Amino acid sequence: MVDFSDFAAQAGDWVLVRPGQVFRYDFSRPWGGWLLVFRSDALTNAGKGRASDEFDLLRRVEDLASLHSLQNDQNDWLLRSMHQMQCDGDLKEDVALRNELLRLQLVTSLLRLSVWQSYGTVTGEPDRAWQAGFRRFRKMLDADFTRQHQVQHYASALGMSEKTLSRLCMTATGASAKVVINQRLILEAKRLLAHTTLAVQVIGRDLGFEEATNFVKFFRKETGLTPLAFRQGV
């Protein structure tokens, strides 16, 4: 489960979990696999010196899906990469060299996932200008959603009409801009309800609801449950 969405992973699948996401494994049956943990700042030096619109590794990683079902040759390549990183991690002679070697191998592995994912993308992908517009909205939403819940705020800040913003969201997600905003609020509410002991009224206030009753009504409308019922069922 990643951010309350269930994924059925088969042998050879790879799962990507980003900072801030809620994830849970099903231990009802035995399974095994590689676990690669890295800090996001390990990616910030990659592509340095290139124009940002030409190469943006962080954007490519952000666009990666949570679950990757790879072909046999792709899976074999990634397994070899994991084995090599494990071996290189034992190098003791030159720590700086070892760390840079591991970082470059990590970047290469993530870029491979990006390439393989793009191979499976349906034709008719929106052009780069459209993609850039939606990414700007998504970045702004992540920064402002606890304070701003209205489409008008984001459309005005992005220099476009509300209809244009909703068209961008519909093309990217199949949902209107208002629905995308509400989904972001609900996701954060679920994260806080599931993994903190904060009171419901505190969570509501932190998400920009002046009255706890308004937050409860909003949560129930979007999920069919009250916040307390959701917390008890997690």
C-alpha positions as CSV (number, residue, x, y, z in Angstrom):
1,M,0.0,0.0,0.0
2,V,1.4,3.4,-1.0
3,D,-0.6,6.5,0.1
4,F,-3.6,4.3,0.8
5,S,-3.7,2.7,-2.7
6,D,-3.1,-1.0,-2.9
7,F,-0.6,-2.5,-5.3
8,A,-0.4,-6.3,-6.0
9,A,3.3,-6.8,-6.6
10,Q,4.5,-10.0,-8.4
11,A,8.0,-11.5,-8.5
12,G,10.3,-9.2,-10.3
13,D,8.2,-6.0,-9.6
14,W,9.8,-2.9,-8.2
15,V,8.0,-0.3,-5.9
16,L,9.1,3.3,-5.5
17,V,8.1,5.2,-2.3
18,R,8.8,8.9,-2.1
19,P,9.5,11.1,1.0
20,G,6.3,11.9,2.9
21,Q,4.3,9.0,1.4
22,V,2.6,6.4,3.7
23,F,3.4,2.8,2.8
24,R,2.7,-0.6,4.3
25,Y,3.7,-4.1,3.4
26,D,1.6,-7.3,3.6
27,F,3.4,-9.8,5.8
28,S,0.6,-12.4,5.7
29,R,2.7,-14.4,3.3
30,P,6.6,-14.6,3.1
31,W,8.4,-12.6,0.5
32,G,11.8,-11.2,-0.1
33,G,13.5,-8.6,-2.2
34,W,16.0,-5.7,-2.4
35,L,15.5,-2.6,-0.3
36,L,17.4,0.5,-1.6
37,V,17.1,3.6,0.7
38,F,18.5,6.9,-0.4
39,R,18.2,10.6,0.5
40,S,16.6,12.9,-2.0
41,D,19.7,15.2,-1.9
42,A,21.7,12.3,-3.5
43,L,20.0,13.4,-6.8
44,T,20.5,17.1,-6.6
45,N,24.0,17.1,-8.2
46,A,22.9,15.0,-11.2
47,G,22.7,16.9,-14.4
48,K,24.5,19.9,-13.0
49,G,25.5,22.3,-15.7
50,R,22.7,21.4,-18.1
51,A,19.8,23.7,-18.9
52,S,16.9,22.9,-16.5
53,D,14.4,22.5,-19.4
54,E,16.8,20.0,-21.1
55,F,17.4,17.7,-18.2
56,D,15.6,17.5,-14.9
57,L,16.3,14.4,-12.9
58,L,14.1,15.3,-10.0
59,R,11.2,15.8,-12.3
60,R,11.8,12.5,-14.0
61,V,11.9,10.7,-10.6
62,E,8.7,12.5,-9.5
63,D,7.0,11.3,-12.7
64,L,7.9,7.6,-12.0
65,A,5.0,5.3,-11.1
66,S,4.8,3.6,-7.7
67,L,4.8,0.1,-9.2
68,H,7.0,-1.0,-12.0
69,S,6.5,-4.4,-13.7
70,L,9.6,-4.9,-15.8
71,Q,10.5,-7.3,-18.6
72,N,13.0,-10.1,-17.8
73,D,16.0,-8.3,-19.3
74,Q,15.2,-5.1,-17.6
75,N,14.7,-6.8,-14.2
76,D,18.0,-8.6,-14.7
77,W,19.8,-5.3,-15.4
78,L,18.3,-3.8,-12.2
79,L,19.3,-6.8,-10.1
80,R,22.9,-6.6,-11.4
81,S,22.9,-2.9,-10.4
82,M,21.7,-3.7,-6.9
83,H,24.4,-6.4,-6.6
84,Q,27.1,-4.0,-7.8
85,M,26.0,-1.3,-5.4
86,Q,26.1,-3.8,-2.5
87,C,29.7,-4.7,-3.5
88,D,30.8,-1.1,-4.0
89,G,29.3,-0.2,-0.6
90,D,32.1,-2.3,1.0
91,L,34.9,-0.2,-0.5
92,K,36.9,1.3,2.3
93,E,40.0,2.8,0.6
94,D,38.4,6.1,-0.7
95,V,35.1,7.0,0.9
96,A,34.5,10.0,-1.3
97,L,35.0,7.9,-4.4
98,R,32.8,5.1,-3.0
99,N,30.0,7.6,-2.3
100,E,30.1,9.2,-5.7
101,L,30.2,5.8,-7.4
102,L,27.1,4.7,-5.5
103,R,25.3,8.0,-6.3
104,L,26.0,7.7,-10.0
105,Q,24.8,4.1,-10.0
106,L,21.6,5.1,-8.1
107,V,21.0,7.9,-10.7
108,T,21.5,5.5,-13.6
109,S,19.1,3.0,-12.1
110,L,16.4,5.6,-11.7
111,L,16.9,6.9,-15.2
112,R,16.6,3.4,-16.5
113,L,13.2,3.1,-14.8
114,S,12.3,6.5,-16.4
115,V,13.3,5.2,-19.9
116,W,11.5,1.9,-19.5
117,Q,8.3,3.6,-18.2
118,S,8.4,6.0,-21.2
119,Y,8.5,3.0,-23.6
120,G,5.2,1.9,-22.2
121,T,3.5,5.3,-22.4
122,V,0.4,5.5,-24.5
123,T,0.9,7.4,-27.7
124,G,-0.5,10.9,-27.9
125,E,1.5,12.1,-24.8
126,P,0.9,15.9,-24.2
127,D,3.7,18.2,-25.4
128,R,6.3,19.6,-23.1
129,A,4.6,23.0,-22.6
130,W,1.5,21.3,-21.3
131,Q,3.5,19.0,-19.0
132,A,5.4,22.0,-17.6
133,G,2.1,23.8,-16.9
134,F,0.7,20.9,-14.9
135,R,4.0,20.4,-13.0
136,R,3.9,24.1,-12.0
137,F,0.4,23.6,-10.6
138,R,1.3,20.4,-8.8
139,K,4.4,22.1,-7.2
140,M,2.3,25.1,-6.1
141,L,-0.4,22.9,-4.8
142,D,2.0,20.9,-2.6
143,A,3.3,24.2,-1.2
144,D,-0.1,25.9,-0.7
145,F,-2.8,23.3,-0.2
146,T,-3.0,23.8,3.6
147,R,-3.9,27.4,3.1
148,Q,-5.5,27.7,-0.3
149,H,-8.4,25.4,-1.4
150,Q,-9.8,27.4,-4.3
151,V,-9.1,26.9,-8.0
152,Q,-9.1,30.6,-8.5
153,H,-6.0,31.1,-6.3
154,Y,-3.9,28.6,-8.3
155,A,-5.2,29.7,-11.7
156,S,-4.4,33.4,-10.9
157,A,-0.9,32.6,-9.6
158,L,-0.1,30.5,-12.7
159,G,-1.4,33.2,-15.0
160,M,-4.2,31.2,-16.6
161,S,-8.0,30.9,-16.4
162,E,-9.8,28.4,-14.2
163,K,-11.0,26.6,-17.3
164,T,-7.5,26.2,-18.6
165,L,-6.2,24.9,-15.3
166,S,-9.1,22.4,-15.1
167,R,-8.3,21.2,-18.7
168,L,-4.7,20.6,-17.7
169,C,-5.8,18.6,-14.7
170,M,-8.4,16.6,-16.7
171,T,-5.8,15.7,-19.3
172,A,-3.3,14.6,-16.6
173,T,-5.5,12.9,-14.1
174,G,-9.0,12.7,-15.5
175,A,-10.3,15.0,-12.8
176,S,-11.0,18.7,-12.6
177,A,-8.7,21.1,-10.7
178,K,-11.1,21.3,-7.8
179,V,-11.1,17.5,-7.5
180,V,-7.3,17.4,-7.6
181,I,-7.1,20.0,-4.8
182,N,-9.6,18.1,-2.7
183,Q,-7.7,14.8,-3.3
184,R,-4.5,16.4,-2.0
185,L,-6.3,17.6,1.1
186,I,-7.8,14.2,1.7
187,L,-4.5,12.4,1.2
188,E,-2.8,14.6,3.8
189,A,-5.7,14.2,6.2
190,K,-5.4,10.4,5.9
191,R,-1.7,10.5,6.5
192,L,-2.1,12.6,9.7
193,L,-5.0,10.5,10.9
194,A,-3.2,7.2,10.3
195,H,0.3,8.1,11.5
196,T,-0.1,10.7,14.2
197,T,-2.2,11.1,17.4
198,L,-3.2,14.7,16.6
199,A,-6.8,15.5,17.5
200,V,-9.2,15.8,14.6
201,Q,-9.8,19.5,15.2
202,V,-6.0,20.1,15.1
203,I,-5.7,18.3,11.8
204,G,-8.5,20.3,10.4
205,R,-7.0,23.5,11.5
206,D,-3.6,22.5,10.1
207,L,-5.3,21.8,6.7
208,G,-6.9,25.3,6.6
209,F,-10.3,24.6,8.0
210,E,-11.3,27.2,10.6
211,E,-14.0,25.1,12.1
212,A,-13.6,21.4,13.0
213,T,-17.2,20.7,11.8
214,N,-16.4,21.9,8.3
215,F,-13.4,19.6,8.2
216,V,-15.5,16.6,9.3
217,K,-18.2,17.4,6.7
218,F,-15.6,17.7,4.0
219,F,-13.8,14.5,4.9
220,R,-17.1,12.6,5.1
221,K,-18.3,13.9,1.8
222,E,-15.0,12.9,0.1
223,T,-14.5,9.5,1.8
224,G,-17.9,8.4,3.1
225,L,-16.4,8.2,6.6
226,T,-15.8,10.5,9.5
227,P,-12.2,11.2,10.4
228,L,-12.5,9.2,13.6
229,A,-14.1,6.2,11.8
230,F,-11.2,6.3,9.3
231,R,-8.6,6.4,12.0
232,Q,-10.2,3.5,13.9
233,G,-10.3,1.4,10.7
234,V,-6.7,1.9,9.6
